[in-house]
């Protein structure tokens, strides 16, 4: 199982306290966030916030419904981790001299000679590759970003 089962894409009014309100709702529903990512939206005064978490489907739906009621949230879309629209980019640092072995769906690009690589592909495939690297003890560090259309 991947570490992130759901991704919620929120369009949020860009004002102070918005993320605090979203966090409070997540805490109320006992949802531990494994990924929080925000970016500028195409519309002035709004931001796109991505939340990654793993909970049962019923709780994910309740969380979405509760978040949509917040005045700072304009829209909330819930996506499964295996949704083909979800793409992930991960910059990894491995133990020296190793090369990641990932599924063919994941593009691996060497960044430097000291174990830096860029993994790009469907979120589920990149997450599985990261899980294997963690399990093998090869992963020293990782930074990742999701791309949601």
Secondary structure, DSSP 8 states (H G I E B T S, - for coil): --S--EEEEEEEE--TTHHHHHHHHHHHTT--EEEEEEEE-SSTTEEEEEEEE---HHHHHHHHHHHHTSTTEEEEEEEETT-TT-EEEEEEEESTT------TTSEEEE--TTSEEEEEEEHHHHHHHHHHHHHHT-EEEEEEEEE--
